[in-house]
Amino acid sequence: MPRNVIVGLDGSPESLAAADWAAREALLRDTPLRLVHAWEREPYVYTPLAGVSVPRVVSDAHRDWVERMPREAESRLARRHPGLRVGLDRIAEQPVPALLAAAEDAEVLVLGSRGLNGVTGFLLGSVALAVVARTARPVVLVRAGERAEDEHLPDGAGAASTVTPYRDVVLGLDLRNPDDTVIEFAFDAASRRATNLRVLHGWSLPVSSHGYGGIVDPEFDAELAARVRHELSDVLRPWRKKFPGVEVNEQAVIGGAGSHLVDASRDAALVVVGRRTRHAQIGAHIGPVAHAVLHHATVPVAVVPHD
């Protein structure tokens, strides 16, 4: 079955930024872009005092906007990105089930998210959080204000540019559960951008390494650090061979991976993290590292689900 890059479109600034990012990603992957606009044919609101749901009054202006906005977005993307194959699906359904169903045909699903303070980080809404936690496909979150030049290094004069090399792709790798799906997504993203891949693994020294009374044992700590670095190299070795054009910078860092990935995002084009698939039907399970990165990273974040 043909795959697409799919983006959820609701007309908000964050979804329009996500659509532009998705258009660029579709061109990198040489695959069609599919815009998905989910809307409720008869939206209802709950009235607590009456204890019933009643139809919400929808103005003619709003109906006109619902009809016009997706078509205008489709035309704008086609003009801005020559060669892009773009299509539009308008689905009369609630956003979460509509996006989950659409994602089944996606190489990657792209969603918008508001910046926490207009400059950095994400503010995940209920739709984005529900989709990220439940879909089996990779999801990229793009904040409002994201621009094409943000993915690239500045030019020689320090000015923003879209023709300079891409910034690094950053991968958060958990050596306790290194999943091939997550690793391949990051290597593939770096390869398509002809840029470097920075791999971060966060680890902590065991309490016992400090000996009795908390006395530090430098030799033992250095041995543990060398062991972690060796394990990281072993995991990445076959992927270096599969993607020989990708230069890899391996970093085994002390402490939680989340904060280090957030720091690395300040000079990256994309951050890639994994999400362990959960089968519980209640709650949003994205894991502490993905949670930290999604709320505080300054660049698009790809969340790749895995077993």
N, C-alpha and C positions, 0 to 999 in steps of 0.2 A: 504494500500500500504506500503511495507517495506520502512523504512527510512534508510538513510545513513549519514555518515559524508562525506562531499564533500570538496575537496580542489582544488583551481585553480593553475595550474602548468604551468610556462613559462620558467623554467630553471634558473631563477635568484636566487641569494643566499637567498633573502627574501622568494621566493616561496618554495624553498627547506626546509627552516626552518619551514615554515607554514605546509609543508607536514609531517614533523616529529611530529610537535605538533598535527596535525590532526590524525596521526596514534595513538598517545597516547590517544587522546580523543576517538577515535573509540574503543580502547580496554576498556577504562573506561565504555563506553556505551554498550559494547558487540554488536556492529553493524559493518557492512562492511564499509570500506573506499573506496571512489571512487575518482580517480584522473581525473580531467577534463583539457585537453590541447586543447585550442581553437587556431586555426590558419586559416589564410586566404589562400584559394587555389590559388588565383591570386591577390596578394597584389598590391594596386595602390597607387600612389603618385600624388598630385596635383601640377601642374606647373603653377605658377601665370602668367608668361609672355605669355604662350600659352593659358591659360585659360581652360585647359583640364586636365583630369586625364589620366595618362598613366601607363602601367604595370611597376612595379619596377623590376629591374634586380636582380634575386635571384641566388646566386652561387650554384654550386653542393654541396659544403661543407655545406652550410646552409641547403639545402634540406636534406642532410644526417643527420645533427644535429636534425632537426625537427622530423625525423623518429626515431632516436636513443635515444634522451634524455628522452622522456616519458617512454619508456620501461626500460631504465636503472634505472630511479627513482622508478618505480614499483618494480623491482627486489631488489633494495637496501632496500626499506622499508620492503619488505617481509622477507629479511634476518635479519634486525635489530630488527624486532618486531615479534617474533615467535607467531603463533596463530592468526595473523592479517589476515582478509579476505580483500584482496585489488584487485581492478579492475581498468581498465583504459578506458577512453572514449576520443578519439581524434575527435574533432568536427571542420569541415571546416566552420568556421563562426567567426565573430568578437567577441572579448572576452566578452564584456558587455552583449549582448543578449544571448550568449552561457551560461554564468555563471548564469544569471537570470533564464533561463529555467531550468538549472541543479538544482538550489537551490529549486525548487518546490518539489523535492524528498528528501530534506535534513532535518535532525534534526538540523544541523548547517553547515554553509558554512564557510570555512577558507580561508583567503587570506593573502598574504605576503605584507609587507610594509617596505621600507627602513627606518633606523634610521636617525633622524635629524642630529646627529653628530657622528654616529657610536656607541653611547653608550646609549642614551636615546631618547625616543619619536619616533614618526612616521612621515614620509613624505608621505602623501597620494597621489598616482598617480590618473590620471583621471579615470582609470578602477575601482580601489578600491572605490573611492569616489562615482562614479555613481552607483555601485552595492550596497554599503551600504545605499545610499539614496533611492533606488528604490525597493529592495527586500522585500518580506513579511516574510522572514525567518531570524533567528538570524545569524549574521556574526561575526566571530572572526578575528581580525587583529593581525598578528604576525610579529614582526620586525626581520630583518636579525640578525643573531647571537644568537637568542633565543635558549637555551639549556634545556634539561630535568632537569638538576640539579638546574636551576634557579627557578624552581617551588617549590623546597624543602628547608627546613631549613638546615643550615650547621650542620655537625656532631659535636661530642664533642670536637674535636680538631680545629673546625672552618673551616674545609675543605668542599668543595662542595660535595654533595652527591645526589644520586637518591633513596636511601633507607630510608632516614629520613622522618618525617612527612611533609606533604605539608604546605606551607605558607597559610595564610588566603585567602579566596575569599572576595572581597570587592564589595558591592552593593551601587550604588548611587540611593537613593529613593526620589522621589518627592511627598511629601504629598498632594500637590494640585491635583495630578492625579496619585495615586498609582495603577499601573496596575498589575493584577495577573500574566500575562504572564512573565513580567520582574522579579517579585519577585520569582516565581516558578523556573525560569531558574537559578537564583543565589542560591537558596536553594538546588536545584538538583545538581549544580556544586560542592557546598561545601560537600553535602552528599556523592557523588561519590568519592571525595578526602579524606573523613573522616577528614575534617578540619573545622575550625571555619568560621563563616560568620560575617564579619564586615559591618554594615549597616550605611551609612552616609546620613544625611539629612541636607542640608544647608538652613538657614533661616536668615532673617534680622529683626532687631527691627524697628517698625514703627516710623517715625519721631515724631509723636504725643506723643510717650512714653517718650520723653525727656522734655515734658512740655513746658511752656512758656519760651522763651529765651534760649532754648536748655538745660535746667537744667535736669540732669539725675535723674530719679526716680528709685532707686535700687529695691524697693519692687515690683513695677509694672514690671520691667524687669525680675525679678526672677519669678514672676507669669506667665509671658508669656513663659519663658523658660520651666517651669514646665508643662505648657499646651502643648507645642510642644512635649516634651518628652513623655507625657501621650498619645498623639495622635499617635506618632510613635509606642509605645508599643501596642496600640489597633490594628493598621494595621498589625503588625507582629504576634500577638497572635495566629490566626488560623494556620499560617505557622509553628510556633514553634510546635504546636500539630501535624501537618502533617509530620514534619521532626524532631522527638524527639531526634535524635542522633546528630543534628547540634547545636553546642553552638553558640549563637548569641550575638554579642557585638553591642549595639545600641548607636549611637552618633549623637546628634542633635548639629550641629556646626554653629557658627555665620559666615555669609558671604556666598559667592557663592560656590556651591558644587564643581565646576570644580577644583579649586585650591586645595581643601582638598582631592579630589579623586586622583589628581596627586601626592600629598604628600604620601597618603596611598599606592599608587602603588609601592613605593620603597621597601616595605616589604610584597608584596602580590604575590599570584600565578596567579590571574586573577582579572580583574576589569569588572564589569557588569554595563552597563548603558542602559537606555531606549531611544528609538527614536519615537517621535510621528509621526504616519503615515500621510503623506501629499498627496493630490491628484492632486497637480499642476504638469503639465507636463514639466515645465521649471524650471531649477535650481536644486541645490542639497540641500535638507533640512535635516539636521541632528541635529539641535538644538545646542545652545551655550555650554551646559555642555558636550554633546558627542563630539563636535568639540574640546573643550579644552583637554579632556581626550585623544582623538585619536592622537592629535598632541604632547602631552607631557608626557603621561604615560610611564613607563619603563617596563611594562609587557604586555602580551596579553590582548586585550580589546574586550569584547563581547558587540555588539550593538544589542539590542532586540527591534524590531519594535512593536508598539502597537497602538490601536485606541485612 
